[in-house]
Amino acid sequence: MTSRFTELTVDCHDPETLAAFWSAVLDFKVIDRSEDKVEIGSWMPTVEDIRARQMPPTLHFIRVPEGKAVKNRLHLDVSPIDGSTEDEVTRLLGLGATKTDVGQGSDRSWVVMADPEGNEFCVVRSLAPGLF
């Protein structure tokens, strides 16, 4: 028996704001929404797509009352696909991300950032042609 990684859920105060931020970061679209939840993904798959591993996971943003208290134990790494890591960091800062220090040191090849609610993520090496 095998399972598929189909979705990642993020607890947050404002699902709409985080869904908009991450949709802009990843070029995702809203797949489903309700009062306290927004799901985003790259496209709407069929069950057959999921079984055949033809679907990247979706992100669910769920409203919760409590705030974030400590460093994430799980985070996303994102890779630019059409520009440099530095250019992507600049773009993400413009979308509302911030650079953050989790003790990584200054000599790393990746940049640690946080989304508008403080969830850490990393911008890693570019996959752009000529930069990869």
Protein Blocks (a to p, Z undefined) as FASTA:
>chain_A
ZZddfbdcdddfblmlmmmmmmmmnopacfbdcfkbccddfbdcdfklmmnopaccdddd
dddfbdcfbdcfbdcddddfkbcfklmmmmmmmnopacddehnojmbcbdcdddfkopac
dddddfbehkZZ
